[in-house]
């Protein structure tokens, strides 16, 4: 999935597919770098509180990283950290959490990075209420 946009060395505009769990993948537009894509999920006009929601996608699987980011900059910063951990392009299927003991150490570090960003975004959301 997304072979034509995976591996770009810098953040560039691009179209990519996201997994929707149920139904066919959806084509979206955002920015891509390495094995990750960032896109605006909800605009300020769509949100009651006037905030934006940005998402981060693992391009080889089309899977969402699972954090709702408050800005493109935060989503990209998380992706940059993930890119520095290992070759996310070699993971082409969703990993089974039951097999986490067999995951490479850099994948486990990636999970910790994701959780840290999730906590950060939750704190930011709490400060805004």
Buried (B, 14 or more C-beta within 10 A) or exposed (E): BBEEBBEBEEBEEBBBBBBEEEEEEEEBEBBBBBBBBBBBBEEEEEEEEEBBBBBBBBBBBBBBBEBBBBBBEBBBBBBEBBBEBBEBBEBEEEBEEEEEEEBEEEBEBBBEBBEEBBEBBEEBEEEEE
